[in-house]
Amino acid sequence: MQENQTKTMGGSTVEHVDSDASQLAALGYESEFRRDMSPWANFSLGFTYLSPVVGVYTLFAYALAQGGPPMIWGLIICGLGQLLVALVFSEVVAQFPVAGGVYPWARRLWGRKYAWMTGWVYLIALFVTIASVVYGAGPFLAQVLGFDVSVNSTIHCAIGILVLSTIINFLGTKVLAAAALIGFTAEIIGALAVGFWLLLTQRHHGLSVLFDSFDAAGSHSYFYAFAAASLIGTFLYFGFEACGDVAEEVPNPGGLIPKAMRRTIYIGGAAAVFVTLALVLSVADIPAVIASKDVTPVDTILTNAFGTVGAKVVLGIVLISFLSCAISLQAAASRLAYSYGRDDMIIGSQLLKKFSSARHIPPYALLLAAIIPAIIVLGSKVSEDALTKIISFASLGIYIGFQMVVLAALRARLKGWNPSGKYHLGKWGLPVNIGALIYGIVAMINMCWPRTPDAPWYDNYIVLVSGVVVVGIGLLYMMIHHSYGHSNMPYNDAIPKKHQHNDLSFKS
């Protein structure tokens, strides 16, 4: 009888929850969150953030036009690269299961200044990504509702999706978890159903087409074309870190979150490859896509396969995926902003660290994760070109945040850090860490590589320029307002004390 009374939250016990609280207390925190998120809900949060349907449907036309059918191999290569990053993150979150993800991880691995910059870049990238997701969903919602797709209708629909996402997040962890599970279920069923139907009824090619570039490279080498096409994988494979952003809302986070991160890559990657395969084999005229005669091959395929009404049903599933993605992104951004505020690391911390005891959410951090993306979306009314330039930073910023943690983990490891959480790689830790860093650097170079030689230099290098601007503003802020020094919460404690006297100034 006593055993039954102690059961709570997906089979965890009160004793286990007390253990989670004790671990967090040892790290210097007392959580106000409730551990209401089950292991599958935590995985679903990462999956819907990664959102293979959103990623593939958004980038399929570009990738196919750039590299032809072999672009599908870019998805697999990037998936393996990001798996290495996820393994490094798994070790870190197992030892430091603190809400906010990359910021608290960088804080414990390196120091306050380094953590501040890591969190700054990643937070800006999340805000921009939220804006890009809801703006990208705007035309789909307009089509489903029967509106003419225009800047105004796109803005109205995007703001509507953002408002709905914010409301769902405001309802608390249980509703967030339920929304993530619903989003995952809808997306995986939709991906499988659409994929199998296309393979059964719309297949125009055999598997050998996956090795035929259809001369997509033109006068360039195919490596150049494949690098551009593989951006579909580079832009797709993040989201697994969201599982760790809500570490204080998951029971037994050190054991469960690493599993959720890996599942996000395995299942999300498999779904993305399957959908891409079905779409590639269903494109009747691949040369027309490469020659830009068919710029919306996904719409063409769906209309041919399902008819006008059926295509709208599929678009409805796609919209659920967009909404779920926005919800997960907003949850991640709000937890990072709250973590920043809790450590008094940024202006406005007094508001950002406020917590609703009724809803068990940080309300002002959530509002920030709605207001800034809304301002970015509304900016397209003034200039769609400006919006494009802002959004170009999204993926690069996330990769910078990732690689700053990977670099900090490698540095800490070389200084004697021996991961002591429930998940660790053992002797494989160092080679995996080095591989993750190499992959991330190569991916960022590929993102920044200039591919529009006829455009002005600032457009040709827009991804790099946007990154420099965000980092530059962050450094300027650090020099003017020393927020990083306002808190004495633990930092740089992953490295054994005997190694810390040689640390660089960035540790402080």
C-alpha positions in Angstrom: 0.0 0.0 0.0 2.8 2.4 0.9 4.5 1.6 -2.4 1.4 2.5 -4.4 1.1 5.8 -2.5 4.6 6.8 -3.4 4.1 6.4 -7.2 3.9 9.6 -9.2 4.8 11.1 -12.6 5.0 8.2 -15.0 6.1 5.6 -12.6 8.9 7.5 -10.8 8.8 7.4 -7.0 8.8 10.2 -4.4 12.2 8.9 -3.3 13.5 9.3 -6.9 12.1 12.9 -7.1 13.8 13.7 -3.8 17.1 12.4 -5.3 16.6 14.7 -8.3 16.0 17.6 -5.9 19.1 16.7 -3.9 21.2 16.6 -7.1 20.0 20.0 -8.1 20.6 21.4 -4.7 24.2 20.1 -4.8 24.5 22.1 -8.1 23.3 25.2 -6.2 19.7 25.4 -7.2 16.2 24.8 -5.8 13.8 24.2 -8.7 10.4 25.8 -8.8 9.3 23.6 -11.8 7.3 20.5 -11.4 8.6 17.2 -12.8 5.5 16.5 -14.8 7.2 15.6 -18.2 7.4 11.9 -18.9 10.3 10.4 -20.8 8.3 10.2 -24.1 7.0 13.7 -23.7 10.6 14.9 -23.2 11.6 13.0 -26.4 8.6 14.4 -28.2 9.7 17.9 -27.3 13.0 17.4 -29.0 11.4 15.6 -31.9 8.9 18.4 -32.6 11.6 21.0 -32.3 13.7 19.0 -34.9 10.5 18.5 -36.8 11.5 16.4 -39.9 8.3 17.3 -41.7 8.9 21.1 -41.3 12.5 20.8 -42.2 12.1 18.5 -45.3 9.0 20.3 -46.7 10.6 23.7 -46.3 14.0 22.8 -47.8 13.3 19.9 -50.2 13.0 22.1 -53.3 16.2 24.0 -52.6 18.2 20.8 -51.9 17.0 18.9 -54.9 17.6 21.9 -57.2 21.1 22.3 -55.8 22.3 18.7 -55.8 19.8 16.5 -57.4 18.6 13.2 -55.8 22.0 12.4 -54.1 21.2 15.3 -51.7 19.5 12.7 -49.5 23.0 11.4 -48.5 23.6 14.9 -46.9 20.8 14.1 -44.5 22.6 10.9 -43.3 26.0 12.5 -43.1 24.7 15.5 -41.1 22.7 13.1 -38.9 25.8 11.2 -37.9 27.7 14.5 -37.3 25.0 15.8 -35.0 24.7 12.5 -33.2 28.3 13.1 -32.0 27.2 16.5 -30.7 24.2 14.9 -29.0 26.5 12.3 -27.3 28.6 15.1 -25.9 25.5 17.0 -24.7 24.3 13.8 -23.1 27.3 13.5 -20.9 27.0 17.2 -19.8 23.3 17.2 -19.1 23.6 13.9 -17.1 26.1 15.7 -14.7 24.5 19.1 -14.8 20.7 18.7 -15.3 19.8 22.4 -14.9 17.1 24.2 -16.9 18.3 26.4 -19.7 20.6 24.0 -21.7 23.7 25.5 -23.3 24.0 28.4 -21.0 24.3 26.5 -17.7 26.3 23.8 -19.4 28.9 26.3 -20.6 28.9 28.0 -17.2 29.8 24.7 -15.4 32.3 23.7 -18.1 34.2 27.0 -18.6 33.0 30.1 -16.7 30.6 33.1 -16.5 31.8 35.2 -19.4 32.0 32.3 -21.8 28.6 31.1 -20.6 27.1 34.5 -21.1 28.2 34.7 -24.7 27.1 31.1 -25.3 23.6 31.9 -24.0 23.4 35.2 -25.8 24.1 33.8 -29.2 21.9 30.8 -28.7 19.0 32.9 -27.3 19.0 35.3 -30.2 19.2 32.3 -32.6 16.1 30.8 -30.8 14.1 34.0 -31.1 14.9 34.3 -34.8 14.2 30.6 -35.4 10.7 31.0 -33.7 10.0 33.9 -36.1 11.2 31.9 -39.1 9.1 28.9 -38.2 5.8 30.8 -37.7 6.5 33.0 -40.7 7.2 29.8 -42.7 3.9 28.4 -41.5 2.0 31.5 -42.6 1.6 30.6 -46.3 0.5 27.0 -45.4 -2.2 28.3 -43.0 -3.3 30.9 -45.6 -3.7 28.1 -48.2 -5.7 25.9 -45.8 -8.0 28.9 -44.9 -8.4 29.8 -48.5 -6.6 33.2 -48.3 -4.5 34.6 -51.0 -0.9 34.2 -50.0 0.6 37.7 -49.5 2.8 39.5 -47.0 -0.2 40.7 -45.0 -1.9 37.3 -44.9 1.4 35.6 -44.0 2.0 38.0 -41.1 -1.5 37.6 -39.8 -1.3 33.8 -39.9 2.2 33.8 -38.4 1.1 36.0 -35.5 -1.9 33.7 -35.0 0.3 30.6 -34.7 2.6 32.5 -32.3 -0.2 33.5 -30.1 -1.6 29.9 -30.0 1.9 28.6 -29.2 2.3 31.1 -26.4 -1.1 30.2 -24.9 -0.3 26.5 -24.9 3.1 27.2 -23.2 1.4 29.4 -20.6 -0.9 26.4 -19.6 2.1 24.7 -17.9 4.4 21.7 -18.2 1.6 19.1 -18.4 -0.1 20.8 -21.3 3.3 21.4 -23.0 4.1 17.7 -22.6 0.7 16.8 -24.0 1.1 19.2 -27.0 4.5 17.7 -27.7 3.1 14.1 -27.7 0.2 15.1 -29.9 2.6 16.9 -32.3 4.9 13.9 -32.4 2.0 11.5 -33.0 0.5 13.6 -35.8 3.9 14.2 -37.4 5.1 10.7 -37.4 1.8 9.3 -38.6 1.6 11.9 -41.2 5.1 11.3 -42.4 4.6 7.5 -42.6 1.2 7.7 -44.2 2.2 10.3 -46.8 5.5 8.6 -47.5 4.0 5.1 -48.0 1.2 6.5 -50.1 3.6 8.4 -52.4 5.8 5.3 -52.8 2.7 3.2 -53.6 1.0 5.6 -56.0 3.4 8.2 -57.2 6.7 6.5 -57.6 8.5 7.5 -60.9 12.0 6.3 -60.2 14.0 3.4 -58.8 16.6 3.6 -56.0 19.4 4.1 -58.6 18.2 7.7 -59.0 19.7 8.4 -55.6 23.1 8.2 -57.3 22.2 10.4 -60.4 22.8 14.1 -60.0 21.1 15.0 -63.3 24.0 17.3 -63.9 22.8 19.6 -61.1 26.4 20.8 -60.6 26.5 22.5 -64.0 30.0 23.9 -64.6 31.0 23.5 -61.0 32.4 20.4 -59.3 29.7 18.2 -57.8 31.3 18.6 -54.3 30.3 22.3 -54.5 26.7 21.4 -55.4 26.5 18.6 -52.8 27.8 20.9 -50.1 25.0 23.4 -50.9 22.4 20.6 -51.1 23.5 19.1 -47.8 22.3 22.2 -46.0 19.0 20.5 -45.7 20.6 18.2 -43.2 22.6 21.0 -41.5 19.5 23.0 -40.9 17.4 20.0 -39.9 19.3 18.2 -37.1 18.9 20.4 -34.1 16.2 20.2 -31.5 17.6 17.3 -29.4 19.1 20.0 -27.0 15.5 21.0 -26.1 15.3 17.8 -24.1 17.9 19.2 -21.8 16.5 22.8 -21.7 13.6 21.4 -19.5 15.9 19.3 -17.3 14.1 20.5 -14.1 10.8 19.3 -15.4 11.8 15.7 -16.0 12.1 13.0 -13.4 15.5 11.3 -13.3 16.9 13.8 -15.9 20.4 12.4 -15.8 19.2 9.0 -17.0 16.3 9.9 -19.2 17.4 13.0 -21.1 20.4 11.4 -22.8 18.1 8.7 -24.1 15.6 11.3 -25.3 18.4 13.2 -27.1 19.6 10.1 -28.9 16.0 9.0 -29.8 15.5 12.5 -31.3 18.3 11.9 -33.7 17.5 8.3 -34.5 13.7 8.6 -35.0 13.7 12.2 -36.3 16.5 11.4 -38.7 14.9 8.2 -39.9 11.6 10.0 -40.5 13.3 12.8 -42.4 15.2 10.4 -44.7 12.0 8.4 -45.3 10.0 11.5 -46.3 12.8 12.7 -48.5 13.1 9.4 -50.2 9.4 9.3 -50.9 9.5 12.8 -52.3 12.5 12.2 -54.5 11.1 9.1 -56.0 7.8 10.9 -56.6 9.1 13.9 -58.6 8.1 13.2 -62.1 10.4 15.7 -63.7 13.6 16.1 -61.7 15.4 18.2 -64.4 12.5 20.7 -64.2 13.2 21.2 -60.5 16.9 21.6 -61.1 16.3 24.1 -63.9 13.9 26.1 -61.6 10.9 25.4 -63.9 9.1 23.6 -61.0 9.9 25.7 -57.9 7.3 24.0 -55.7 7.8 20.3 -56.3 6.3 19.3 -52.9 3.0 21.1 -53.8 3.0 19.5 -57.2 3.5 16.0 -55.7 0.9 16.4 -53.0 -1.8 17.8 -55.4 -1.1 14.9 -57.8 -1.3 12.3 -55.1 -4.2 13.5 -53.0 -6.1 16.0 -55.1 -6.9 19.6 -54.0 -8.9 18.5 -50.9 -6.5 15.8 -49.9 -3.5 18.1 -50.3 -5.2 20.5 -47.8 -5.5 17.7 -45.3 -1.8 16.9 -45.7 -1.1 20.7 -45.3 -3.1 20.5 -42.1 -0.8 17.9 -40.7 2.2 20.0 -41.8 0.6 22.9 -39.9 0.4 20.8 -36.8 4.1 20.1 -37.2 4.8 23.8 -37.6 2.8 24.6 -34.5 4.4 21.9 -32.4 7.9 23.1 -33.6 7.0 26.7 -32.5 5.8 25.4 -29.1 9.0 23.5 -28.5 11.2 26.3 -29.6 9.3 28.8 -27.4 9.6 26.4 -24.4 13.4 26.1 -25.0 13.9 29.9 -25.3 11.8 30.7 -22.2 13.8 28.2 -20.1 17.1 29.7 -21.3 15.8 33.3 -20.6 14.6 32.1 -17.2 18.0 30.5 -16.4 19.7 33.7 -17.5 17.4 35.7 -15.2 17.8 33.3 -12.2 21.6 33.9 -12.3 21.2 37.7 -12.8 23.1 37.5 -16.0 21.2 40.0 -18.2 19.3 43.3 -17.9 15.7 42.6 -16.9 16.7 39.6 -14.7 14.2 40.6 -12.0 11.4 39.9 -14.4 12.8 37.0 -16.3 13.4 35.0 -13.1 9.8 35.5 -11.8 8.0 32.2 -11.6 4.2 31.5 -11.6 3.5 29.1 -8.7 0.1 28.4 -10.2 1.2 27.4 -13.6 4.8 26.4 -12.8 6.2 28.4 -15.7 8.4 31.6 -16.0 5.7 34.0 -17.4 7.9 36.9 -18.3 10.5 34.7 -20.0 7.7 33.2 -22.0 6.4 36.6 -23.0 9.9 37.6 -24.1 9.9 34.4 -26.3 6.7 35.7 -27.9 7.3 39.4 -28.2 10.7 39.4 -29.9 9.7 36.8 -32.6 6.5 38.8 -33.2 8.5 42.0 -33.7 10.7 40.2 -36.2 7.7 38.8 -38.1 6.1 42.3 -38.2 9.3 43.7 -39.6 8.6 41.9 -42.8 5.8 44.4 -43.4 8.6 47.0 -43.8 11.1 44.8 -45.6 10.9 41.1 -46.6 14.5 41.4 -47.5 15.4 42.6 -44.0 13.5 39.6 -42.6 15.5 37.2 -44.8 18.7 38.8 -43.6 17.7 38.4 -39.9 16.5 34.8 -40.3 19.7 33.9 -42.1 21.4 34.0 -38.7 19.1 31.3 -37.1 20.9 28.1 -37.9 24.4 29.6 -37.7 23.6 30.9 -34.2 22.3 27.6 -33.0 25.4 25.9 -34.3 27.7 28.5 -32.7 25.9 27.8 -29.4 26.3 24.1 -29.8 30.0 24.3 -30.7 30.8 26.6 -27.8 29.5 23.9 -25.5 31.4 21.2 -27.5 34.6 23.2 -27.3 34.1 23.9 -23.6 33.6 20.2 -23.0 36.8 19.3 -24.9 38.8 21.9 -23.0 37.4 20.7 -19.7 38.1 17.1 -20.7 41.7 18.0 -21.5 42.0 19.7 -18.1 40.9 16.7 -16.3 37.1 16.7 -16.4 35.8 13.1 -16.1 32.0 13.1 -16.7 30.4 11.7 -13.5 26.7 11.7 -14.5 24.5 8.6 -15.1 25.5 8.7 -18.8 29.1 8.8 -19.9 31.1 7.7 -23.0 34.1 6.3 -21.1 37.2 6.0 -23.4 35.2 7.1 -26.4 34.5 10.5 -24.8 37.6 12.3 -26.2 37.4 11.0 -29.8 33.6 11.7 -29.9 34.2 15.2 -28.6 36.8 15.9 -31.2 34.6 14.5 -34.0 31.7 16.6 -32.8 33.9 19.8 -32.9 35.3 19.0 -36.4 31.8 18.3 -37.7 30.4 21.6 -36.2 33.2 23.7 -37.7 32.8 22.1 -41.1 29.0 22.7 -41.0 29.4 26.3 -40.0 31.9 26.9 -42.8 29.4 25.3 -45.2 26.6 27.6 -43.9 28.7 30.7 -44.3 30.2 29.9 -47.7 29.3 32.6 -50.3 27.0 31.2 -53.0 25.6 34.3 -54.7 28.6 35.9 -56.5 26.4 38.3 -58.4 24.9 39.8 -55.2 26.5 42.6 -53.2 29.2 41.3 -50.8 27.1 41.9 -47.7 24.4 39.6 -49.2 26.9 37.1 -50.5 28.3 36.8 -47.0 25.0 37.5 -45.1 25.2 34.4 -42.8 28.7 35.3 -41.7 27.9 39.0 -41.5 24.8 38.3 -39.3 26.9 36.1 -37.0 29.6 38.7 -36.6 26.9 41.4 -35.8 25.3 39.3 -33.1 28.6 38.3 -31.5 29.8 41.9 -31.8 26.7 43.3 -30.1 27.1 40.7 -27.3 30.7 41.6 -26.7 29.8 45.3 -26.6 27.0 44.6 -24.1 29.5 42.6 -21.9 31.9 45.5 -21.9 29.2 48.1 -21.0 27.0 46.1 -18.6 28.9 43.4 -16.6 25.8 41.3 -16.0 27.9 38.1 -16.1 29.5 39.2 -12.7 26.3 39.9 -10.8 25.9 36.3 -9.6 28.1 34.0 -7.6 26.2 30.9 -8.5 28.6 28.0 -9.2 30.7 28.1 -12.4 33.8 26.4 -13.8 33.3 23.5 -11.4 33.5 20.6 -13.9 37.3 21.0 -14.0 39.2 19.6 -11.0 40.4 22.4 -8.7 44.1 21.6 -9.3 43.8 22.6 -13.0 41.9 25.8 -12.5 44.8 28.1 -11.7 45.8 28.1 -15.4 42.4 29.1 -16.7 42.1 32.0 -19.1 40.2 35.2 -18.1 37.1 33.9 -19.9 36.5 31.6 -16.9 35.4 34.5 -14.7 
